[in-house]
Amino acid sequence: MDSRKVLLLAGALIIAVVTAFMGRSLFSGSPAPVAVAAPVKIDGPEVLVATRALSVGTILDATALKFQPWPKELVDNAYYLKEKTDMASLLGTVVRNQITAGQPVTQGALVKPGDRGFLAAALGPGMRAVTFPVSGASSVSGFVFPGDRIDLVLTQEVKGGGDGDPLKVSETVMRNVRVLATDQRTDNTESEDGKTKVTTFNTVTVEATPKIAEQVAVAQTVGSLSISLRSIADDRGELEEAIASGAVRVPDGIDPKSERAMLLKVASQPQTGNSTYATGADVSRFQRRSVPGKAASEGPAMGPMVVSLPAAPVPVVRIARGNNVTIVPAGGK
């Protein structure tokens, strides 16, 4: 091979190497194209939609609803339009039909306080409404509103013992009970400055299972009922304890969405049993911790009682009639 061909081959090889290096640098330095979706402008009025899934019986607050543009060709006459709707008038209403997140709210899906069937719509499936009286001191000074969750505390005096002093005891008998109304108020009424009014009330209506409704009715005859407001974080903590103890079982193989819905349903159920209590001795050293037993002389009068004594030189039988005791020799009359 002559020198001219060698030079041409070497030059072609150098050019190929330089071209490959430049191409690699070009492709590695440029970022991959990213598709940017242009915002779609919806031509239509703003309608009221649900910000989250609203189940039947949900009492609406300001965080559950918002106005959102909607295509005008899909707007129905039953929708709430922004220019014709007062949002404040919808607070405290109850969901009659289930509404999914992002779905427009129809006028037939809500029941306003005072409307026929309002309380029945606020109740969950299988639940009952039960009302009981409270005093201003036992109602958290009016800081309990419809939609809150409370515990019910029963305070009573247990009579008994030889000295006649009763045992004073307070016991948490129901937990996680949802408030439906205070007196006849079913919404969180706001004043002109936008702040919620805090007013005392004399009665509370709560949502309960049929069994708990019976227990609340009996508790009113046993003693006085007080209410204690629950923290929102308590539901999650007690639910985790129930799962850990095996009281609530989470099935295997369900998707996270179904599991979350099941756990929320369990957390919203009122609970009874395993109650905690406090006696007078837990507050003061001069109070009792339990009811003392009665003296033997204070026992109820009984009918004739025959007691046989151990063997003796002269067997006898002691016959007690009330407080009178007669000793008769065995075989005598």
JOZI-V873688 format. One record per residue. N is the residue number from 1. RES is the residue in one small letter. SS is DSSP state (H for helix, E for strand, C for the rest). PSI is psi in radians with two decimals (none if undefined). Layout:
<<N:RES:SS:PSI> <N:RES:SS:PSI>>
//
This chain:
<<1:m:C:2.32> <2:d:C:2.90> <3:s:H:-0.49> <4:r:H:-0.75> <5:k:H:-0.63> <6:v:H:-0.74> <7:l:H:-0.73> <8:l:H:-0.73> <9:l:H:-0.71> <10:a:H:-0.71> <11:g:H:-0.70> <12:a:H:-0.67> <13:l:H:-0.72> <14:i:H:-0.75> <15:i:H:-0.70> <16:a:H:-0.72> <17:v:H:-0.77> <18:v:H:-0.71> <19:t:H:-0.74> <20:a:H:-0.72> <21:f:H:-0.75> <22:m:H:-0.67> <23:g:H:-0.69> <24:r:H:-0.76> <25:s:H:-0.63> <26:l:H:-0.81> <27:f:H:-0.61> <28:s:H:-0.48> <29:g:H:-0.37> <30:s:C:2.26> <31:p:C:2.72> <32:a:C:2.48> <33:p:C:2.37> <34:v:C:2.23> <35:a:C:2.15> <36:v:C:2.06> <37:a:C:2.20> <38:a:C:2.39> <39:p:C:2.36> <40:v:C:2.12> <41:k:C:2.11> <42:i:C:2.19> <43:d:C:1.66> <44:g:C:2.97> <45:p:C:2.89> <46:e:E:2.24> <47:v:E:2.83> <48:l:E:2.20> <49:v:E:2.84> <50:a:E:2.31> <51:t:C:-0.30> <52:r:C:2.98> <53:a:C:2.23> <54:l:E:1.98> <55:s:C:2.91> <56:v:C:2.32> <57:g:C:-0.03> <58:t:C:2.28> <59:i:E:2.09> <60:l:C:2.47> <61:d:C:-3.08> <62:a:C:-0.38> <63:t:C:-0.14> <64:a:C:-0.26> <65:l:E:2.69> <66:k:E:2.82> <67:f:E:2.42> <68:q:E:2.44> <69:p:E:2.51> <70:w:C:2.44> <71:p:C:2.28> <72:k:H:-0.47> <73:e:H:-0.24> <74:l:H:0.02> <75:v:C:2.25> <76:d:C:2.72> <77:n:C:-0.35> <78:a:C:-0.12> <79:y:E:2.71> <80:y:C:1.98> <81:l:E:2.53> <82:k:H:-0.71> <83:e:H:-0.21> <84:k:H:0.15> <85:t:C:2.34> <86:d:C:1.89> <87:m:H:-0.65> <88:a:H:-0.52> <89:s:H:-0.27> <90:l:H:-0.21> <91:l:C:2.31> <92:g:C:-0.11> <93:t:C:2.86> <94:v:E:2.45> <95:v:E:2.13> <96:r:C:-0.67> <97:n:C:2.53> <98:q:C:2.41> <99:i:E:2.24> <100:t:C:2.83> <101:a:C:2.32> <102:g:C:-0.08> <103:q:C:2.42> <104:p:E:2.50> <105:v:C:2.21> <106:t:E:2.74> <107:q:H:-0.50> <108:g:H:-0.18> <109:a:H:-0.15> <110:l:E:2.54> <111:v:E:2.19> <112:k:C:2.66> <113:p:C:2.36> <114:g:C:-0.34> <115:d:C:2.69> <116:r:C:2.31> <117:g:C:0.18> <118:f:H:-0.87> <119:l:H:-0.65> <120:a:H:-0.60> <121:a:H:-0.51> <122:a:H:-0.35> <123:l:C:2.45> <124:g:C:2.93> <125:p:C:2.30> <126:g:C:0.08> <127:m:E:2.85> <128:r:E:2.75> <129:a:E:2.28> <130:v:E:2.42> <131:t:E:2.46> <132:f:E:2.66> <133:p:E:2.60> <134:v:C:2.79> <135:s:C:2.97> <136:g:C:-0.62> <137:a:C:-0.49> <138:s:C:0.14> <139:s:C:0.46> <140:v:H:0.59> <141:s:H:0.57> <142:g:H:0.08> <143:f:C:0.36> <144:v:C:2.28> <145:f:C:2.77> <146:p:C:2.33> <147:g:C:-0.36> <148:d:C:2.85> <149:r:E:2.40> <150:i:E:2.91> <151:d:E:2.59> <152:l:E:2.23> <153:v:E:2.19> <154:l:E:2.20> <155:t:E:2.28> <156:q:E:2.93> <157:e:E:2.19> <158:v:E:1.99> <159:k:C:2.71> <160:g:C:3.04> <161:g:C:2.94> <162:g:C:-0.42> <163:d:C:-0.08> <164:g:C:-0.10> <165:d:C:2.17> <166:p:C:2.80> <167:l:E:2.19> <168:k:E:2.19> <169:v:E:2.52> <170:s:E:2.35> <171:e:E:2.31> <172:t:E:1.92> <173:v:E:-0.45> <174:m:E:2.58> <175:r:E:2.73> <176:n:E:0.77> <177:v:E:2.30> <178:r:E:2.33> <179:v:E:2.23> <180:l:E:-0.63> <181:a:E:2.64> <182:t:E:2.11> <183:d:C:-2.15> <184:q:C:0.40> <185:r:E:2.15> <186:t:C:0.10> <187:d:C:2.91> <188:n:C:1.48> <189:t:C:2.33> <190:e:E:2.62> <191:s:C:-3.07> <192:e:C:-0.50> <193:d:C:0.10> <194:g:C:0.01> <195:k:C:2.54> <196:t:E:2.34> <197:k:C:2.38> <198:v:C:1.93> <199:t:C:2.54> <200:t:C:2.82> <201:f:C:2.84> <202:n:C:-0.35> <203:t:E:2.68> <204:v:E:2.32> <205:t:E:2.18> <206:v:E:2.83> <207:e:E:2.26> <208:a:E:2.77> <209:t:E:2.83> <210:p:H:-0.66> <211:k:H:-0.77> <212:i:H:-0.59> <213:a:H:-0.70> <214:e:H:-0.72> <215:q:H:-0.64> <216:v:H:-0.71> <217:a:H:-0.72> <218:v:H:-0.67> <219:a:H:-0.57> <220:q:H:-0.48> <221:t:H:-0.33> <222:v:H:-0.73> <223:g:C:-2.69> <224:s:E:2.49> <225:l:E:2.35> <226:s:E:2.84> <227:i:E:2.55> <228:s:E:2.28> <229:l:E:2.32> <230:r:C:2.59> <231:s:C:2.60> <232:i:H:-0.56> <233:a:H:-0.33> <234:d:H:-0.63> <235:d:H:-0.78> <236:r:H:-0.74> <237:g:H:-0.79> <238:e:H:-0.57> <239:l:H:-0.73> <240:e:H:-0.67> <241:e:H:-0.69> <242:a:H:-0.66> <243:i:H:-0.73> <244:a:H:-0.62> <245:s:H:-0.21> <246:g:C:0.00> <247:a:C:-0.53> <248:v:C:2.22> <249:r:C:2.29> <250:v:C:2.01> <251:p:C:2.62> <252:d:C:2.61> <253:g:C:0.22> <254:i:C:2.65> <255:d:C:2.77> <256:p:H:-0.61> <257:k:H:-0.79> <258:s:H:-0.64> <259:e:H:-0.73> <260:r:H:-0.72> <261:a:H:-0.69> <262:m:H:-0.74> <263:l:H:-0.68> <264:l:H:-0.64> <265:k:H:-0.73> <266:v:H:-0.71> <267:a:H:-0.39> <268:s:C:-0.01> <269:q:C:2.37> <270:p:C:2.65> <271:q:E:2.61> <272:t:E:2.90> <273:g:C:2.88> <274:n:C:0.79> <275:s:C:2.64> <276:t:C:2.73> <277:y:E:2.88> <278:a:E:2.35> <279:t:E:3.05> <280:g:H:-0.57> <281:a:H:-0.40> <282:d:H:-0.26> <283:v:C:-0.72> <284:s:C:2.45> <285:r:C:-0.25> <286:f:C:0.06> <287:q:C:2.91> <288:r:C:2.76> <289:r:C:-0.36> <290:s:C:2.95> <291:v:C:2.18> <292:p:C:2.67> <293:g:C:2.70> <294:k:C:2.62> <295:a:C:2.72> <296:a:H:-0.58> <297:s:H:-0.24> <298:e:H:0.14> <299:g:C:2.72> <300:p:C:2.56> <301:a:C:2.38> <302:m:C:2.98> <303:g:C:-3.07> <304:p:C:2.31> <305:m:E:2.24> <306:v:E:2.19> <307:v:E:2.18> <308:s:E:2.23> <309:l:C:2.84> <310:p:C:2.86> <311:a:C:2.37> <312:a:C:2.89> <313:p:C:-0.65> <314:v:C:1.75> <315:p:C:2.35> <316:v:E:2.82> <317:v:E:2.23> <318:r:E:2.14> <319:i:E:2.15> <320:a:E:2.17> <321:r:E:1.73> <322:g:C:-2.14> <323:n:C:-0.05> <324:n:E:2.27> <325:v:E:2.23> <326:t:E:2.31> <327:i:E:2.17> <328:v:E:2.27> <329:p:E:2.59> <330:a:C:2.31> <331:g:C:-0.11> <332:g:C:-3.12> <333:k:C:none>>
//
